Amino acid sequence: MTKLTAYDAIQHAAAGKITVIDVREAAEGKSSGIAKGALHIPLATLVMKANPQGPDFDARLGQGKPIAVYCAVGGRAGMATQTLQRMGYEAHNIGGFGDWVSAGGPVA
């Protein structure tokens, strides 16, 4: 699997070719903002939201697009990426929110 950078993810997100997920806790997103257009799915709820057979499945994940995941600095994004890959998704850890911002990503 090719490594996807935050810059790459920004370009793909702008073109509608990728889904971006912020796995930080709600308070973190409130204090700094989140990537524009990103889904906010905290790491603790990711398995429930990503399971297509589960009642809490987030249909926005079922579009067949690759997924770019970020957190505060990259650790939780790494865990989320591994989880998503085990579930059959094409997922990429793009690091932390600061990486997104430093690469010129828009913030909401």
Buried (B, 14 or more C-beta within 10 A) or exposed (E): EEEBBBBBBBBBBEEEEBBBBBBBBEEBBEEEBBBBBBBBBBBEEBBEBBBEEEEEBBEEBEEEBBBBBBBBEBEBBBBBBEBBBEBEBBBBBBBBBBBBBEBEBBEE
